[in-house]
């Protein structure tokens, strides 16, 4: 009976399939751990960027307070413009549709 596989051939085939399944499981687990590590790193970076943004926003708001700007202007001997010093330019004419 040469067409009927023996128990030994079945066992080797089953062992090969089991080995392939184990190898695939290890690969999936490794890939999952790697992706999780990248996710955590990205999450940390995002939180750091958000903290930096908040810190810079607060600094910007502190630097641009009207009181501080007025104080700096006086220190630099700058004054509010007088009536004749302002020049206003007309906005560009709008084209009318016909």
C-alpha atoms as an extended CHARMM CRD file, in Angstrom:
* protein
*
        98  EXT
         1         1  UNK       CA              0.0000000000        0.0000000000        0.0000000000  PROA      1               0.0000000000
         2         2  UNK       CA              2.2930000000        2.7550000000       -1.1880000000  PROA      2               0.0000000000
         3         3  UNK       CA             -0.4820000000        5.4300000000       -1.4620000000  PROA      3               0.0000000000
         4         4  UNK       CA             -1.4930000000        5.3040000000        2.2090000000  PROA      4               0.0000000000
         5         5  UNK       CA              0.7620000000        7.4710000000        4.4180000000  PROA      5               0.0000000000
         6         6  UNK       CA              2.2360000000        5.6980000000        7.3560000000  PROA      6               0.0000000000
         7         7  UNK       CA              1.9450000000        6.8650000000       10.9240000000  PROA      7               0.0000000000
         8         8  UNK       CA              5.5000000000        8.1520000000       10.7630000000  PROA      8               0.0000000000
         9         9  UNK       CA              4.7280000000       10.4130000000        7.7740000000  PROA      9               0.0000000000
        10        10  UNK       CA              1.5700000000       11.6860000000        9.4870000000  PROA      10              0.0000000000
        11        11  UNK       CA              3.5720000000       12.3990000000       12.6320000000  PROA      11              0.0000000000
        12        12  UNK       CA              6.2510000000       14.3050000000       10.7090000000  PROA      12              0.0000000000
        13        13  UNK       CA              3.5730000000       16.3160000000        8.8820000000  PROA      13              0.0000000000
        14        14  UNK       CA              1.7920000000       17.1130000000       12.1300000000  PROA      14              0.0000000000
        15        15  UNK       CA              5.0980000000       18.0450000000       13.7730000000  PROA      15              0.0000000000
        16        16  UNK       CA              5.9220000000       20.3530000000       10.8390000000  PROA      16              0.0000000000
        17        17  UNK       CA              2.5190000000       22.0320000000       11.0520000000  PROA      17              0.0000000000
        18        18  UNK       CA              2.9100000000       22.4220000000       14.8220000000  PROA      18              0.0000000000
        19        19  UNK       CA              6.3710000000       23.9380000000       14.3630000000  PROA      19              0.0000000000
        20        20  UNK       CA              5.0310000000       26.3800000000       11.7680000000  PROA      20              0.0000000000
        21        21  UNK       CA              2.1540000000       27.3320000000       14.0750000000  PROA      21              0.0000000000
        22        22  UNK       CA              4.5650000000       27.9010000000       16.9910000000  PROA      22              0.0000000000
        23        23  UNK       CA              6.8430000000       29.9800000000       14.7900000000  PROA      23              0.0000000000
        24        24  UNK       CA              3.9010000000       32.0960000000       13.5770000000  PROA      24              0.0000000000
        25        25  UNK       CA              2.7300000000       32.5970000000       17.1750000000  PROA      25              0.0000000000
        26        26  UNK       CA              6.1700000000       33.7960000000       18.2570000000  PROA      26              0.0000000000
        27        27  UNK       CA              6.3600000000       36.1450000000       15.2770000000  PROA      27              0.0000000000
        28        28  UNK       CA              2.9130000000       37.6160000000       16.0450000000  PROA      28              0.0000000000
        29        29  UNK       CA              3.7860000000       38.0720000000       19.7220000000  PROA      29              0.0000000000
        30        30  UNK       CA              7.0880000000       39.7400000000       18.8500000000  PROA      30              0.0000000000
        31        31  UNK       CA              5.4070000000       42.0590000000       16.3700000000  PROA      31              0.0000000000
        32        32  UNK       CA              2.7420000000       42.9260000000       18.9610000000  PROA      32              0.0000000000
        33        33  UNK       CA              5.3530000000       43.7730000000       21.5890000000  PROA      33              0.0000000000
        34        34  UNK       CA              7.2890000000       45.8790000000       19.0890000000  PROA      34              0.0000000000
        35        35  UNK       CA              4.1690000000       47.8080000000       18.0110000000  PROA      35              0.0000000000
        36        36  UNK       CA              3.1210000000       48.2970000000       21.6290000000  PROA      36              0.0000000000
        37        37  UNK       CA              6.5550000000       49.6950000000       22.4580000000  PROA      37              0.0000000000
        38        38  UNK       CA              6.3230000000       52.0970000000       19.4920000000  PROA      38              0.0000000000
        39        39  UNK       CA              2.8340000000       53.1570000000       20.5820000000  PROA      39              0.0000000000
        40        40  UNK       CA              4.0110000000       53.9000000000       24.1230000000  PROA      40              0.0000000000
        41        41  UNK       CA              6.9830000000       55.8770000000       22.7870000000  PROA      41              0.0000000000
        42        42  UNK       CA              4.6890000000       57.8880000000       20.4890000000  PROA      42              0.0000000000
        43        43  UNK       CA              2.2830000000       58.5140000000       23.3410000000  PROA      43              0.0000000000
        44        44  UNK       CA              5.1400000000       59.8140000000       25.5220000000  PROA      44              0.0000000000
        45        45  UNK       CA              6.3350000000       62.0620000000       22.7130000000  PROA      45              0.0000000000
        46        46  UNK       CA              2.8250000000       63.3990000000       22.1990000000  PROA      46              0.0000000000
        47        47  UNK       CA              2.4300000000       64.1890000000       25.9030000000  PROA      47              0.0000000000
        48        48  UNK       CA              5.8100000000       65.9420000000       25.9260000000  PROA      48              0.0000000000
        49        49  UNK       CA              4.8270000000       67.9960000000       22.8630000000  PROA      49              0.0000000000
        50        50  UNK       CA              1.5350000000       68.9380000000       24.5060000000  PROA      50              0.0000000000
        51        51  UNK       CA              3.3860000000       70.0630000000       27.6520000000  PROA      51              0.0000000000
        52        52  UNK       CA              5.8250000000       72.0900000000       25.5330000000  PROA      52              0.0000000000
        53        53  UNK       CA              2.9320000000       73.6620000000       23.6440000000  PROA      53              0.0000000000
        54        54  UNK       CA              1.1800000000       74.6050000000       26.8840000000  PROA      54              0.0000000000
        55        55  UNK       CA              4.3850000000       76.0440000000       28.3500000000  PROA      55              0.0000000000
        56        56  UNK       CA              5.0660000000       78.0980000000       25.2240000000  PROA      56              0.0000000000
        57        57  UNK       CA              1.4510000000       79.2650000000       25.0400000000  PROA      57              0.0000000000
        58        58  UNK       CA              1.5920000000       80.4970000000       28.6310000000  PROA      58              0.0000000000
        59        59  UNK       CA              4.9190000000       82.2050000000       27.9220000000  PROA      59              0.0000000000
        60        60  UNK       CA              3.4580000000       83.8740000000       24.8020000000  PROA      60              0.0000000000
        61        61  UNK       CA              0.4470000000       85.1060000000       26.7390000000  PROA      61              0.0000000000
        62        62  UNK       CA              2.7100000000       86.4400000000       29.4850000000  PROA      62              0.0000000000
        63        63  UNK       CA              4.9570000000       88.2460000000       27.0050000000  PROA      63              0.0000000000
        64        64  UNK       CA              2.0930000000       89.8410000000       25.0960000000  PROA      64              0.0000000000
        65        65  UNK       CA              0.0380000000       91.2530000000       27.9660000000  PROA      65              0.0000000000
        66        66  UNK       CA             -0.9820000000       94.8490000000       27.2390000000  PROA      66              0.0000000000
        67        67  UNK       CA              0.5570000000       96.0560000000       30.5060000000  PROA      67              0.0000000000
        68        68  UNK       CA              3.9360000000       94.5410000000       29.6600000000  PROA      68              0.0000000000
        69        69  UNK       CA              3.8670000000       95.8990000000       26.1130000000  PROA      69              0.0000000000
        70        70  UNK       CA              2.9990000000       99.3870000000       27.3710000000  PROA      70              0.0000000000
        71        71  UNK       CA              5.8290000000       99.2220000000       29.9020000000  PROA      71              0.0000000000
        72        72  UNK       CA              8.2870000000       98.1550000000       27.1810000000  PROA      72              0.0000000000
        73        73  UNK       CA              7.0630000000      100.9200000000       24.8620000000  PROA      73              0.0000000000
        74        74  UNK       CA              7.6530000000      103.5410000000       27.5390000000  PROA      74              0.0000000000
        75        75  UNK       CA             11.1240000000      102.1300000000       28.2440000000  PROA      75              0.0000000000
        76        76  UNK       CA             11.9170000000      102.4440000000       24.5240000000  PROA      76              0.0000000000
        77        77  UNK       CA             10.4420000000      105.9610000000       24.4510000000  PROA      77              0.0000000000
        78        78  UNK       CA              7.6110000000      104.9200000000       22.1530000000  PROA      78              0.0000000000
        79        79  UNK       CA              4.2780000000      106.6970000000       22.3290000000  PROA      79              0.0000000000
        80        80  UNK       CA              0.8370000000      106.1990000000       20.8540000000  PROA      80              0.0000000000
        81        81  UNK       CA              0.5300000000      107.6850000000       17.3490000000  PROA      81              0.0000000000
        82        82  UNK       CA             -0.9060000000      111.1430000000       16.9850000000  PROA      82              0.0000000000
        83        83  UNK       CA             -3.9120000000      111.8370000000       14.7700000000  PROA      83              0.0000000000
        84        84  UNK       CA             -1.9200000000      112.7670000000       11.6480000000  PROA      84              0.0000000000
        85        85  UNK       CA              0.5670000000      109.8930000000       11.9240000000  PROA      85              0.0000000000
        86        86  UNK       CA             -1.8000000000      107.1120000000       10.9390000000  PROA      86              0.0000000000
        87        87  UNK       CA             -2.0350000000      106.3130000000        7.2730000000  PROA      87              0.0000000000
        88        88  UNK       CA             -4.8050000000      104.0130000000        6.2130000000  PROA      88              0.0000000000
        89        89  UNK       CA             -4.6940000000      102.3170000000        2.8810000000  PROA      89              0.0000000000
        90        90  UNK       CA             -7.8800000000      101.4390000000        1.0940000000  PROA      90              0.0000000000
        91        91  UNK       CA             -8.4340000000       97.7850000000        0.5710000000  PROA      91              0.0000000000
        92        92  UNK       CA             -8.1370000000       96.5600000000       -2.9800000000  PROA      92              0.0000000000
        93        93  UNK       CA            -11.2400000000       97.3320000000       -5.0410000000  PROA      93              0.0000000000
        94        94  UNK       CA            -13.6310000000       94.4580000000       -5.3990000000  PROA      94              0.0000000000
        95        95  UNK       CA            -14.5090000000       93.4720000000       -8.9140000000  PROA      95              0.0000000000
        96        96  UNK       CA            -18.1760000000       93.5270000000       -9.5960000000  PROA      96              0.0000000000
        97        97  UNK       CA            -19.8650000000       90.6710000000      -11.3970000000  PROA      97              0.0000000000
        98        98  UNK       CA            -21.8580000000       91.5730000000      -14.4660000000  PROA      98              0.0000000000
